[in-house]
């Protein structure tokens, strides 16, 4: 049975009925706006006359971008609540303030970051946001370490894996990233100028490599991951100062830590190709070219800093070195797969889609060409410096 859905007209009464939330805003002067969050949910910003505000997010019983013809359980927001619980415990400075979860109504309440900017929009506009990639790297390391067998006992991890099953949204990821782009599927779409590039994805050994990545995604239950960590899931300060807040965690489940890193890598590739066709200033393009190294270096440094606190010393330092190499290679492959999916499959990214037609096809073809190289060569690419030269 579906939970009753909020509307702009019922948000104030809902907040008034929840004492912890009613203490945050003046319900008598509340103004409510429904902003959505892209593809799946209801999202409301509630602000009072004094400027206090909060955000309510409620899962719909279907996929918002498609409609009621694609039903989806509202239970998916349970995964987001678990994700915020972990984020607040392990990496609070890179997370929105979390005000709690109303399980019967399938509603979460978080800090209003309207005075921040979604990072994808900032990148699309050609703005440099210092330090954001490093914050993402540290965030992934802290949550990855803290929710894995490195940071907690194996029995606790097994119980957490069982509690974090996210069947519906994992199925969406499996289909949209690892299956549909490589077959004829009604949800796929691309411009005629990309026909040859898309056909090439279905030839040779690429689909074998994608199969290996899909298997890793499905079977590597390492840690509680974000599951959809792209530049549209990160807020950055609008004034260009250092900071980042990671949100939209409803795809969270126990999966490969490398997947979150790869999701970010693939979206950086989109931003790079947009900047290239628009001939953005060299300073901006050079900064973009350094984002993957910035994120990975911060991730590795943070993981190594946490390593002495591991709960099981039988995981040796040499093991960590090998695990980091494997995680890097998987992240590169996942990054390529995520970039391909944004060009060919459902739910594309504005980095490329908002370009003029001729620029769109040039940038999209480059994304596909480079992303394919990432997937096929991931095990031989030693570091971010080498990655920056692949396919170029």
C-alpha positions in Angstrom: 0.0 0.0 0.0 1.4 3.4 -1.0 1.9 6.1 1.6 -0.2 9.3 1.2 1.6 11.8 -1.0 2.4 15.3 0.1 1.3 18.3 -1.9 2.3 22.0 -1.7 -0.9 22.6 0.3 -0.3 19.8 2.9 3.4 20.3 3.7 2.7 23.0 6.4 0.3 20.7 8.2 2.7 17.8 7.9 5.5 19.8 9.4 3.3 21.1 12.2 2.5 17.4 13.1 6.2 16.6 13.5 7.5 18.4 16.6 11.2 18.1 15.7 10.5 19.7 12.3 8.1 22.3 13.6 10.9 23.6 15.9 13.0 24.4 12.8 10.6 26.7 10.9 7.6 28.9 11.7 4.7 27.0 10.2 2.4 30.0 10.4 4.5 31.9 7.9 5.5 29.0 5.7 6.0 29.2 2.0 6.3 25.9 0.1 7.7 25.2 -3.3 7.8 21.8 -5.0 11.1 21.5 -6.9 11.3 17.8 -7.7 14.7 16.1 -7.9 14.9 15.0 -11.5 13.8 11.5 -12.2 12.2 9.8 -9.3 10.8 11.8 -6.3 8.7 14.6 -4.8 10.9 17.3 -3.2 9.6 20.4 -1.3 11.4 23.4 0.0 9.6 24.9 3.0 10.7 28.4 4.1 9.3 30.8 6.7 9.2 34.6 6.8 12.4 34.7 9.0 14.4 32.8 6.4 14.5 29.4 8.2 13.9 26.5 5.8 14.1 22.7 5.3 13.6 20.2 2.5 11.2 17.3 2.5 11.7 14.4 0.1 9.1 11.7 -0.5 9.4 8.7 -2.8 6.7 8.4 -5.4 5.1 4.9 -6.1 6.5 5.2 -9.7 9.4 6.6 -11.7 8.7 10.3 -12.0 10.4 10.9 -15.3 8.3 8.1 -17.0 5.0 8.2 -15.0 2.7 5.6 -13.5 3.4 3.2 -16.3 6.7 2.4 -14.5 5.7 1.5 -10.9 8.4 1.6 -8.3 8.1 0.8 -4.6 8.2 3.8 -2.2 10.4 1.6 0.0 13.4 2.8 -1.9 13.6 5.8 0.4 14.6 3.4 3.2 17.9 3.1 1.4 18.4 6.8 1.4 17.7 7.0 5.1 20.3 4.4 5.8 22.7 6.3 3.5 22.2 9.5 5.5 22.6 7.7 8.8 26.0 6.4 7.6 27.0 9.7 6.0 26.2 11.7 9.1 28.1 9.2 11.3 31.2 8.9 9.2 31.5 12.1 7.0 29.1 14.8 8.4 31.0 17.7 6.9 30.3 16.5 3.4 26.6 15.8 3.9 23.5 17.9 4.4 22.2 18.2 7.9 19.8 15.3 8.3 16.6 15.9 10.3 15.3 12.4 10.2 13.0 9.9 8.5 9.3 9.3 8.7 9.1 5.7 7.7 5.3 5.3 7.5 5.0 8.3 5.1 8.3 7.5 3.3 9.6 11.1 3.9 13.0 12.3 4.8 13.9 15.8 6.0 17.2 17.5 5.3 19.0 20.8 5.3 17.9 23.3 2.6 20.9 24.1 0.4 19.1 26.4 -2.0 21.9 28.9 -1.6 24.4 26.4 -2.9 24.6 25.2 -6.5 24.3 21.7 -8.0 27.8 21.0 -9.2 26.8 19.9 -12.7 25.2 23.3 -13.3 28.3 25.0 -12.0 30.5 22.9 -14.3 28.2 23.5 -17.3 28.6 27.3 -16.7 32.4 27.0 -16.6 33.0 27.8 -13.0 35.9 26.5 -11.0 35.0 25.1 -7.5 38.2 24.4 -5.6 38.5 21.3 -3.5 35.2 19.7 -4.3 36.7 16.6 -5.9 39.0 16.0 -2.9 36.0 16.2 -0.6 34.2 13.6 -2.7 37.3 11.3 -2.5 37.5 11.6 1.3 33.8 11.1 1.6 33.9 7.8 -0.3 36.9 6.6 1.7 35.4 7.4 5.1 32.1 5.7 4.3 33.7 2.8 2.4 36.1 2.1 5.3 33.6 2.6 8.0 30.9 0.4 6.7 33.2 -2.4 5.4 35.0 -5.3 7.2 37.9 -2.9 7.5 36.0 -0.6 9.9 33.6 -3.0 11.5 33.3 -6.7 12.4 32.3 -9.2 9.7 29.1 -10.2 11.5 28.0 -6.5 11.7 28.7 -6.2 8.0 26.7 -9.3 7.1 23.7 -7.9 9.0 24.1 -4.5 7.3 24.3 -6.2 3.9 21.0 -8.0 4.6 19.4 -4.8 5.8 20.5 -2.7 2.8 19.0 -4.8 0.0 17.8 -2.3 -2.6 16.4 -4.5 -5.3 14.4 -2.0 -7.4 17.1 0.6 -7.8 19.9 -1.9 -8.2 17.9 -3.4 -11.0 17.6 0.1 -12.6 21.4 0.5 -12.4 22.1 -3.0 -13.8 19.8 -2.4 -16.7 20.6 1.2 -17.6 24.4 1.0 -17.2 25.4 -2.6 -18.0 22.7 -4.0 -20.3 20.5 -1.6 -22.3 23.2 0.5 -24.0 24.6 -2.6 -25.6 21.3 -4.0 -27.1 18.3 -2.7 -29.0 16.1 -1.3 -26.3 13.2 1.2 -26.4 14.7 3.4 -23.7 17.9 4.0 -25.7 18.1 7.2 -27.8 20.9 9.1 -29.7 21.2 11.4 -32.6 21.8 10.0 -36.1 25.3 11.4 -36.1 26.2 8.9 -33.4 25.0 5.8 -35.2 28.4 4.5 -36.1 29.9 5.2 -32.6 27.0 3.4 -30.9 27.2 0.5 -33.3 30.9 0.1 -32.4 30.0 -0.4 -28.8 28.3 -3.7 -29.7 31.3 -5.1 -31.6 34.6 -6.6 -30.5 35.4 -7.2 -26.8 33.7 -4.3 -25.2 30.6 -6.2 -24.2 32.8 -8.8 -22.6 34.4 -6.2 -20.4 31.1 -4.7 -19.6 29.9 -8.1 -18.5 32.8 -8.3 -16.1 32.0 -4.9 -14.6 28.3 -5.9 -14.3 29.4 -9.0 -12.4 31.5 -6.9 -10.0 28.7 -4.4 -9.5 26.2 -7.3 -8.6 28.5 -9.4 -6.5 31.1 -7.1 -4.7 29.2 -6.3 -1.5 32.1 -4.4 0.0 30.6 -1.4 1.7 27.5 0.9 1.8 27.9 3.0 -1.3 26.0 6.0 -2.6 25.2 4.1 -5.8 24.6 7.2 -8.0 27.4 9.6 -7.1 27.6 12.0 -10.1 28.0 15.7 -10.3 24.2 16.2 -10.1 24.3 14.6 -6.7 26.7 17.2 -5.2 26.0 20.7 -4.0 28.9 23.2 -4.1 29.0 26.8 -2.7 27.6 29.3 -5.1 30.3 31.8 -4.3 33.1 29.6 -5.5 34.5 28.9 -2.1 35.7 25.4 -1.0 33.0 22.9 -0.1 30.7 20.1 -1.2 27.7 18.3 0.1 26.6 14.9 -1.2 22.9 14.1 -1.4 20.4 11.9 -3.3 21.5 8.6 -1.7 18.5 6.5 -2.6 20.5 4.1 -4.8 22.6 3.2 -1.7 23.3 -0.5 -1.1 26.3 -2.7 -0.2 28.3 -2.7 -3.4 31.8 -2.1 -4.8 33.5 1.1 -3.4 35.0 1.6 -6.8 31.5 2.2 -8.3 31.1 5.5 -6.5 34.5 6.7 -7.6 33.8 5.5 -11.2 30.5 7.3 -11.2 32.3 10.5 -10.5 35.0 9.8 -13.0 32.5 9.2 -15.8 30.7 12.5 -15.1 34.0 14.4 -15.1 34.6 13.0 -18.6 31.2 14.5 -19.7 32.2 17.9 -18.2 35.6 17.7 -19.9 34.2 17.1 -23.4 31.6 19.9 -22.9 34.4 22.3 -22.0 36.5 21.2 -25.0 33.8 21.8 -27.7 32.9 25.1 -26.1 36.5 26.1 -26.0 36.4 27.1 -22.4 39.4 29.0 -21.0 42.6 26.9 -20.6 42.6 27.5 -16.8 39.1 25.8 -16.5 40.0 22.9 -18.8 43.2 22.3 -17.0 41.3 22.3 -13.7 38.8 19.8 -15.1 41.6 17.6 -16.2 42.9 17.4 -12.7 39.6 16.4 -11.0 40.0 12.7 -11.2 43.5 12.8 -9.8 42.3 15.1 -7.0 39.5 12.8 -6.1 41.5 9.6 -6.3 44.5 11.0 -4.4 42.2 12.2 -1.6 40.5 8.8 -1.5 43.7 6.9 -1.3 45.3 9.3 1.3 42.2 9.1 3.5 42.0 5.3 3.2 45.6 4.9 4.1 45.2 7.3 7.1 42.3 5.2 8.3 44.1 1.9 7.8 45.8 1.7 11.2 42.4 1.7 12.8 41.2 -1.4 10.9 39.4 -3.9 13.2 41.3 -6.9 11.8 45.0 -6.7 11.5 45.2 -9.8 9.3 44.5 -7.4 6.5 48.1 -6.5 5.8 49.6 -3.3 4.4 50.6 -5.3 1.2 47.0 -6.4 0.9 45.9 -2.7 1.1 48.3 -1.9 -1.8 46.8 -4.6 -3.9 43.2 -3.7 -3.0 43.8 -0.1 -3.9 45.2 -1.1 -7.3 42.1 -3.3 -7.9 39.8 -0.5 -6.8 41.5 2.0 -9.1 41.1 -0.4 -12.1 37.5 -1.1 -11.3 36.8 2.7 -10.9 38.2 3.4 -14.3 36.0 0.7 -15.9 32.9 1.8 -14.0 33.6 5.4 -15.1 33.6 4.4 -18.7 30.4 2.5 -18.4 28.7 5.4 -16.6 29.8 7.8 -19.3 28.5 5.5 -22.1 25.2 5.1 -20.4 24.7 8.9 -20.2 25.1 9.2 -24.0 23.1 6.2 -25.2 20.6 5.2 -22.5 17.8 6.7 -20.5 18.2 9.8 -18.3 20.9 11.7 -20.1 23.1 14.5 -18.6 22.8 18.2 -19.4 26.6 18.5 -19.9 26.1 17.1 -23.4 22.4 17.3 -24.0 22.3 21.1 -23.6 24.9 21.6 -26.4 24.0 22.8 -29.9 23.5 19.9 -32.3 27.0 20.0 -34.0 28.8 20.4 -30.7 26.6 17.8 -29.1 27.6 15.1 -31.6 31.3 16.0 -31.4 31.3 15.9 -27.6 29.2 12.8 -27.4 31.3 10.9 -29.9 34.4 11.8 -27.9 32.8 10.6 -24.7 32.0 7.3 -26.3 35.4 6.8 -27.8 37.3 7.7 -24.6 34.9 5.8 -22.3 35.4 2.7 -24.4 39.1 2.9 -24.0 38.7 3.3 -20.2 36.7 0.1 -20.1 38.9 -1.9 -22.3 42.2 -0.7 -20.9 41.3 -0.3 -17.3 43.8 -2.9 -16.0 46.7 -1.4 -17.8 46.1 2.2 -16.8 48.3 2.7 -13.7 47.2 6.1 -12.5 45.2 9.3 -13.2 48.0 10.8 -15.2 47.9 7.9 -17.6 44.1 8.0 -17.6 44.1 11.6 -18.8 45.9 10.5 -21.9 43.8 7.6 -22.8 42.0 8.0 -26.1 43.5 11.4 -26.8 
